Amino acid sequence: MFEKQRRNLGITLTRLLFRSKASKPMSFSKSFSNAKTALVIIPENAEQRSVVAQTIILLQNKFQGNHLTLVVNEGQRSFSNTLNRSNVTTIKNEHLNYFFLPKKNEIGNLLNQKFDILLDLNFSLVPSSAYLCRHINAPLKIGFSQEHADAYYNFQFNSSPNRNAKWRYEQLFRTLSMF
């Protein structure tokens, strides 16, 4: 009943819990091309998820050798079965607290890994994704431009919201490939 309010509160809690954890300044030149490992958060939205597969394949080609880790929600597990060249971490509903934030003991394996890039493919802020963006220690955190995105990403992609999802993902990958 109050799911939207709980989700918004989860995003706000994440911003407050990690407010002292600021990203270090970095140079974006060669940051994507020199990256060896990446954590990619698959979108929650079914429409976005249906068109993101091509972008995931491009990322798999870039991060060959199982250096790409995908984070999917429990309902998306079937989506990840076709992407066997990546490590997959599933966040189940029971792994989330009341505010839709992941419990530390459930994502401990992600927190112990080093990633060069964190890429959130959601067009809007999702509590579990926001939490991972703040908690994972990746130098480059990429997401779509939106309200409060500065608290989570140090590289924001601003795409026209009236474009379709497939075009937005293609443009994001082309833009990242310039670096």
C-alpha positions in Angstrom: 0.0 0.0 0.0 2.8 2.4 0.9 5.3 0.9 -1.4 6.2 4.1 -3.3 6.8 6.0 0.0 8.9 3.1 1.4 11.0 3.1 -1.8 11.5 6.8 -1.7 12.5 6.6 2.0 14.9 3.8 1.1 16.6 6.0 -1.5 16.8 8.9 1.0 18.2 6.6 3.8 20.9 5.5 1.4 21.9 9.0 0.6 22.0 9.9 4.4 23.8 6.7 5.5 26.6 7.3 3.1 26.7 11.1 2.9 30.3 11.3 4.3 31.5 8.8 1.6 32.3 11.1 -1.3 33.7 9.9 -4.6 37.3 10.7 -5.2 38.0 13.0 -8.1 39.0 11.1 -11.3 39.9 11.6 -14.9 37.3 10.1 -17.2 39.7 9.9 -20.1 40.5 6.2 -20.7 38.4 5.2 -17.7 36.0 2.9 -19.6 38.6 1.6 -22.1 41.1 0.7 -19.3 38.5 -0.9 -17.0 39.0 -4.6 -16.4 35.9 -5.4 -14.3 32.3 -4.1 -14.2 29.2 -4.5 -12.1 26.0 -3.9 -14.1 22.7 -3.5 -12.5 19.9 -4.8 -14.7 16.8 -2.5 -14.9 13.8 -3.4 -12.8 11.4 -2.2 -15.4 10.2 -5.0 -17.8 10.2 -2.7 -20.9 13.7 -1.5 -20.3 14.9 -5.1 -19.5 13.5 -6.3 -22.8 15.8 -4.1 -24.8 18.9 -4.0 -22.7 20.2 -7.4 -23.8 22.1 -6.0 -26.8 23.9 -3.6 -24.5 24.8 -6.4 -22.2 26.2 -8.4 -25.1 28.4 -5.4 -26.0 29.6 -5.1 -22.4 30.3 -8.9 -22.3 32.5 -8.5 -25.4 34.3 -5.6 -23.6 34.7 -7.5 -20.3 35.6 -10.9 -21.6 36.6 -13.7 -19.3 33.8 -13.4 -16.7 34.9 -9.9 -15.6 31.3 -8.7 -15.9 29.0 -9.2 -13.0 25.2 -8.7 -13.4 22.9 -7.8 -10.6 19.3 -9.0 -11.2 16.2 -9.0 -9.1 14.6 -12.4 -8.4 11.9 -11.9 -11.0 14.6 -11.3 -13.6 16.5 -14.5 -13.1 15.2 -16.0 -16.4 16.6 -13.0 -18.2 20.1 -13.7 -17.0 20.1 -17.4 -18.2 20.8 -16.3 -21.7 23.8 -14.3 -20.6 26.1 -17.1 -19.5 29.4 -15.3 -20.1 28.9 -13.2 -16.9 28.7 -13.7 -13.2 25.2 -13.2 -12.0 24.1 -12.1 -8.5 20.4 -12.4 -7.8 18.8 -10.2 -5.2 15.8 -12.0 -3.9 12.8 -10.2 -2.2 13.8 -11.8 1.2 17.3 -10.2 0.8 15.7 -6.7 0.9 14.6 -4.9 4.1 11.4 -3.0 4.7 12.8 0.0 2.6 13.8 -2.2 -0.3 17.5 -2.0 0.6 19.7 -5.1 0.4 20.9 -6.7 3.6 24.7 -6.6 4.0 25.0 -10.3 4.7 23.1 -11.1 1.4 25.4 -9.0 -0.8 28.6 -9.6 1.0 30.2 -11.3 -2.0 29.7 -8.1 -4.0 31.0 -5.9 -1.3 34.2 -7.9 -1.1 35.0 -7.6 -4.9 36.8 -4.8 -6.7 35.1 -3.3 -9.7 36.5 -0.6 -12.0 33.0 0.4 -13.1 29.5 0.2 -11.7 26.8 0.8 -14.3 23.2 1.2 -13.2 20.9 0.7 -16.2 17.7 1.9 -14.5 16.3 5.1 -15.8 15.0 6.1 -12.4 16.5 5.6 -8.9 15.8 2.2 -7.4 16.5 1.7 -3.7 18.6 -1.5 -4.1 20.6 0.1 -7.0 21.1 3.3 -5.1 22.4 1.3 -2.1 24.9 -0.6 -4.3 26.0 2.6 -6.0 26.9 4.1 -2.6 28.3 0.9 -1.0 30.4 -0.6 -3.8 33.8 0.8 -4.0 34.1 1.4 -7.8 36.0 4.5 -9.0 33.5 5.1 -11.9 29.8 4.9 -11.1 27.6 5.5 -14.2 23.9 6.1 -14.3 21.2 8.1 -16.1 20.7 11.7 -15.2 17.8 12.3 -12.8 16.9 14.1 -9.6 19.4 13.3 -6.8 21.7 11.3 -9.1 24.7 13.4 -8.0 24.6 11.5 -4.7 25.1 8.1 -6.5 26.9 8.6 -9.8 30.0 10.4 -10.8 29.2 10.0 -14.5 25.6 10.7 -15.5 24.3 10.1 -19.0 21.6 12.6 -19.9 19.4 11.2 -22.7 16.1 12.5 -24.0 13.3 10.8 -22.0 11.1 10.9 -25.1 13.5 8.5 -26.9 12.8 4.8 -26.7 14.8 2.6 -24.2 16.8 0.8 -26.9 18.1 4.1 -28.4 19.0 5.4 -24.9 21.1 2.2 -24.1 22.8 2.3 -27.5 23.7 6.0 -27.0 25.0 5.3 -23.5 27.3 2.5 -24.8 28.6 4.7 -27.7 29.3 7.6 -25.2 31.2 5.3 -22.8 33.2 3.9 -25.7 34.6 7.3 -26.3 36.4 7.1 -23.0 
